[in-house]
């Protein structure tokens, strides 16, 4: 709706404050523009005028959901559903906000009613698959996610969820094929690369796993879990320089991650770079609040190197002795 149309609506309402059709259109326009608080006031006004109109409660629910007032949105959607129990839009929206509230059983029953009425509702099939994924009901998750993908083959997120469930069920080839499709449709979907890498690692195909993990950290440099997996695989193949490069690059943007320093220390230990090992193990211990490994083991290892580390620091703090400057021959006196 353009500015002229909105102005015309306001003029209609000013001329006739009981022009409810204009008020509803104006509230919808406000919502579309992101003016949700003002839109809510108008929808509440309409609800008070027509307390048995289910659509008013539905519109209020939409605005409350936009405002992240999910508990109040549930109440509004429930009232709309109470007034019109056959409307699938009311059921669907109520189900979605119930999922956000982790009320999965209630959401499941509503969505099952929706798909009974509309067998082409891809979104409802997807969210049923999402619910069964959370419930760890793999077979039902596969059933409903497969239907969602069948209805919309371009839904990369549904394919990602389905690939994960196929992997859980042991359908490895199907999982790989689906992840490949996700990546083809969404080349920046870093989690798809990571999950593929996990499959290839389990299969012992470290070359493909490394390729996938390289893509993961390229698309999402802050994915420490993927970075750690990549570094460990590179070190396993004695590709220490590449592993070190990845860690040094990551530390430029994540300087407080103890895990990165610890992995660097391990690399330097393996490559017999004693100074690098000491300094990075010390840095890992200093930032131990972010360490995800065994803190007691880290502390014990740090204590074992303390004397050597102190000696190294003292040596580096000592001023370097300067070589004596040889006296230059002076020209003979005149």
Secondary structure, 3 states (H helix, E strand, C coil): CCHHHHHHHHHHHHHCCCCHHHHHHHHHHHHHCCCHHHHHHHHHHHHHHCCCCHHHHHHHHHHHHHCCCHHHHHHHHHHHHHHCCCCHHHHHHHHHHHHHCCCHHHHHHHHHHHHHHCCCCHHHHHHHHHHHHHCCCHHHHHHHHHHHHHHCCCCHHHHHHHHHHHHHHCCHHHHHHHHHHHHHHCCCCHHHHHHHHHHHHHCCCHHHHHHHHHHHHHHCCCCHHHHHHHHHHHHHCCCHHHHHHHHHHHHHHCCCCHHHHHHHHHHHHHCCCHHHHHHHHHHHHHCHHHCCCCHHHHHHHHHHHHHHHHHHHHHHHCCCCCCCCCCCCCCCCC
